[in-house]
Amino acid sequence: MEPLRFATYPSTHLHLPLRKDILHRAVIFEGDATRQGTASTKHRSEVHGSSKKIRPQKGSGSARLGDKKSPMLVGGGRAHGPHPRDFSTKLPRKIYDLAWRTALSYRYRKGELIIVQKCRDGDLEGWDFEEVMNVNGWGRADGRSLIVTRDRLPGLIERMTEKPRAGREKEGVGRHGKVVAEDDVDVKDLLTMGRVVIEKRALDSLLREHESDIVKEVARATYS
């Protein structure tokens, strides 16, 4: 695949050194934010039922028991069970932005960041996506590909999520990778698959959005 044109980006955007510690912090931060934290159990005080003592404290020859809501009994409450909570953690914005550009730089140095002008959407019935992915070396045999677009492209997303159908010899096109819009991609997505195929507009937008840690030169007064 031959390049059609060349684009220049600052070294602070696509030529950063690999920082595994920062990438790890960003992936953990994103994973914590996706946890629902909805697991819930009832404590003995929340279980419906009488609080009357089951049997006398002494004289029965059996172990002492309180009410029927005791965690030791079937149908009772649960001791130290989970309750709804927020699992999200905090990460400074500058660290997260640096992780974004570090992930893109890592892909660029390995030759796994492919910039395309624009992805096609609309009527794609005549396209043989199997051939497109295999000829360009983007398919499953080469590690699958993440395709990032500037806008959400329903037609392209539908074709790339295609599953095998009954009676078809070929597997679905979705096994070769996935398509995500710029707003839905995160650091973990950039590191998971074999390569990143991204629209130039999407790349420029992501780099502009994630550059808060870059110290820009302050304009100074000039004297004559």
C-alpha atoms as one frame of an Amber mdcrd trajectory, in Angstrom:
protein
   0.000   0.000   0.000   1.630   3.214  -1.227   1.059   6.578   0.516  -0.820
   9.219  -1.470   0.565  12.233   0.404   2.621  13.118   3.449   1.489  14.941
   6.589   3.680  16.475   9.276   2.925  16.295  12.998   4.933  17.676  15.936
   7.135  15.274  17.877   5.065  16.049  20.981   2.086  14.384  19.304   3.294
  11.283  17.485   6.869  10.703  18.627   6.650  10.300  22.390   8.659   7.626
  24.221   6.845   4.540  25.416   5.577   4.950  28.986   3.986   1.699  30.112
   3.221   3.122  33.530   1.127   5.946  32.083  -0.665   3.624  29.649  -1.450
   1.272  32.525  -2.911   4.096  34.612  -5.083   5.233  31.703  -6.424   1.737
  30.978  -7.253   1.171  34.662  -8.937   4.589  34.818 -11.123   3.741  31.811
 -11.944   0.283  33.134 -12.984   1.615  36.540 -15.284   4.147  34.882 -17.169
   1.375  33.038 -17.882  -0.707  36.158 -21.573  -0.507  37.054 -21.271  -1.052
  40.796 -24.920  -2.154  41.050 -24.368  -5.391  43.016 -26.576  -5.269  46.088
 -27.521  -7.599  48.944 -29.692  -7.177  52.024 -28.299  -6.827  55.502 -30.238
  -8.511  58.299 -31.819  -5.179  59.157 -33.219  -4.919  55.600 -34.765  -8.408
  55.423 -38.524  -8.499  55.928 -39.649 -10.559  58.907 -40.106 -10.689  62.640
 -37.280  -9.801  64.994 -38.555 -12.234  67.625 -35.959 -14.574  69.104 -36.274
 -18.042  67.541 -35.770 -20.069  70.732 -34.771 -19.466  74.327 -31.184 -18.583
  75.017 -30.663 -21.588  77.312 -32.159 -24.990  77.965 -32.646 -26.284  74.382
 -29.231 -27.891  74.090 -28.704 -26.185  70.730 -26.640 -23.213  69.754 -28.006
 -19.821  70.659 -29.802 -17.956  67.883 -31.337 -14.549  67.486 -34.109 -13.797
  64.989 -34.754 -15.599  61.717 -33.002 -12.840  59.778 -29.625 -13.987  61.051
 -26.955 -14.423  58.294 -26.420 -17.970  59.569 -29.929 -19.049  58.493 -31.366
 -19.672  55.041 -33.401 -16.654  53.982 -31.604 -14.361  56.368 -29.507 -11.331
  55.587 -25.988 -11.390  54.264 -23.102 -10.239  56.399 -20.598  -7.926  54.693
 -22.348  -8.280  51.320 -21.881  -5.888  48.393 -23.853  -2.660  48.146 -24.156
  -0.155  45.261 -20.982   1.892  45.004 -19.001   4.024  42.602 -15.889   2.250
  41.318 -14.618   5.183  39.264 -11.175   6.506  40.073  -9.491   9.815  39.364
  -6.688  10.553  36.937  -5.299  14.019  36.156  -6.388  15.272  32.770  -2.804
  15.952  31.722  -1.758  12.372  32.496  -4.707  11.001  30.524  -3.967  13.219
  27.530  -0.321  12.143  27.628  -1.436   8.501  27.638  -3.517   9.123  24.505
  -0.625  10.558  22.547   1.745   7.902  23.924  -0.532   5.162  22.587  -0.724
   6.829  19.176   3.055   7.335  19.151   3.603   3.669  19.993   1.454   2.637
  17.036   3.190   5.127  14.757   6.714   3.932  15.576   5.709   0.314  14.955
   4.179   1.218  11.596   0.711   0.283  12.835  -0.930   3.705  12.538  -2.519
   4.007   9.098  -4.053   7.358   8.199  -6.716   7.419   5.494  -8.395  10.446
   3.986 -11.983   9.301   4.430 -13.925   6.091   5.018 -16.846   5.355   2.757
 -20.387   4.948   4.022 -23.788   4.463   2.414 -24.439   1.717  -0.121 -21.711
  -0.869   0.531 -23.487  -3.953  -0.782 -21.180  -4.240  -3.769 -18.035  -4.112
  -1.668 -16.159  -7.300  -0.899 -14.939  -6.395   2.565 -13.255  -9.758   2.913
 -10.980  -8.894  -0.013 -10.403  -5.297   1.112  -9.233  -6.382   4.567  -7.057
  -9.237   3.346  -5.385  -7.399   0.442  -4.379  -4.472   2.665  -3.174  -6.775
   5.448  -5.792  -5.515   7.884  -7.680  -8.762   8.448  -7.809 -11.400  11.107
  -4.725 -13.179   9.805  -2.710 -10.002  10.450  -4.078  -9.245  13.907  -7.391
  -7.489  13.114  -7.820  -3.719  12.794  -9.470  -0.887  14.641 -11.035   1.597
  12.206 -11.646   5.045  13.706 -13.890   7.503  11.853 -14.620  11.182  12.444
 -18.383  10.685  12.342 -20.568   7.674  13.053 -21.010   5.675   9.817 -23.970
   3.296  10.244 -23.438   1.500   6.928 -19.773   0.763   7.574 -20.414  -0.230
  11.184 -23.157  -2.631  10.089 -20.879  -4.340   7.577 -18.000  -4.618  10.031
 -20.230  -6.143  12.718 -21.645  -8.714  10.308 -21.915 -12.180  11.835 -21.846
 -15.557  10.022 -25.203 -16.556   8.598 -26.695 -19.993   8.206 -25.757 -21.588
   4.896 -22.828 -19.218   4.244 -19.397 -20.653   3.698 -17.527 -17.491   4.711
 -17.439 -16.123   8.222 -18.724 -12.671   9.055 -16.650  -9.611   8.219 -16.690
  -8.631  11.906 -13.944 -11.128  12.656 -11.455  -8.807  10.920 -11.895  -5.883
  13.337 -14.343  -3.201  14.373 -15.347   0.333  13.462 -15.767   3.030  16.121
 -16.481   6.718  15.919 -13.993   9.188  17.329 -16.167   9.835  20.398 -16.303
   6.119  21.313 -12.602   5.226  21.162 -10.353   5.112  24.204  -6.730   4.309
  25.062  -7.396   0.588  25.523  -8.918   0.375  22.030  -5.758   1.867  20.523
  -3.627  -0.857  22.130  -5.809  -3.938  21.696  -5.789  -4.829  18.005  -3.040
  -5.293  15.452  -3.235  -1.808  13.963  -5.205   1.421  13.962  -6.730   2.696
  10.706  -7.896   6.248  11.335  -9.313   9.069   9.270  -7.079  12.129   9.132
  -9.875  14.355  10.415 -10.399  12.035  13.386  -6.680  11.961  14.185  -6.386
  15.740  14.039  -9.421  16.129  16.268  -8.139  13.627  18.849  -4.726  15.284
  18.985  -6.314  18.695  19.510  -8.530  17.323  22.264  -5.708  15.583  24.127
  -2.923  18.161  24.361  -3.645  19.840  27.691  -0.251  18.785  29.076   1.699
  20.487  26.298   3.242  23.747  27.448   2.670  26.239  24.689   5.058  29.085
  24.163   3.899  32.271  25.805   3.934  35.362  23.603   6.449  37.880  24.849
   6.672  41.570  24.267   9.325  42.717  21.813  11.253  45.952  22.191  12.992
  47.918  19.521
